[in-house]
Amino acid sequence: MMFEKTYTVTGMTCQHCVASVTEEVGEVDGVRAVNVDLDTGAVTVSSDAEVADEAVRSAVEEAGYTLAA
């Protein structure tokens, strides 16, 4: 079973931002795919099991951006 959850990330302005967020969130345990929509800030995370929101938040912050509340 595949889980999918979409988050909103603020502060991304270019493809480098997209690459940074994709790389950091992609390193979270269990994450299989990360799809970032630069225009809307939507970050869709696909995983084998539920991923803790806090783990995603930490990864986004590590990349230098903010997860919207």
N, C-alpha and C positions, 0 to 999 in steps of 0.2 A: 504494500500500500504506500502511495506517495503522498506526502503532506506538502501543502503549499500555503504560504502566508505572504501578504504584501505589507510592506512598511513604507513610510514616507520619510525620505532623507532630505534635509535642507542644507544648502550651501554648495551644492554641486553646480558647476558652471561650464564644464567642458568634458571632452572625451577622456582626458587624463583623470578627472574626478571619477568618472564612471569606472575606469580601469582600476583605480585605487580601491573603491568600494567593492567592486566585484572580487578583487584579489583577497581583501581582508575577510569579507563575509564568506567567501568560498573556502577559507581555511577553518571555519567553525566545524567542529565534529558533527558528522551526519549530513552536512549540506552537500547536495549533489549538483545543484545548478543555481546560478544567480542571474536574474534578468533585471537590468537597470534601465528605466526610461528617464533620460535626462530632462526632457521637457516638463514632466510632471513630478519628478523626484521619487517616483514609485520604484521600490526595490522588491522584486518578487523572489522569495527564497523557496526552492524545492528541496525536500529532504526525505530520507527514508523513515525518520521518526520525528516527533515534534522537537523543535529546537527552541531552547529557552530564549525569550525575548531579550533577556539581559545579555546573553552571549552575542546576539546580533547587535545590540546596542554597543557593547564593548568593541566589536569589530568595526562598526561604523565610526566610532570615536577614534579608534586607532588609525583609521584612514584620514582622520581630520575633519569629520563632518558630524552632524547632529541628527539623531533620530527624533522625528516629531512625536509629540506626546499623543 
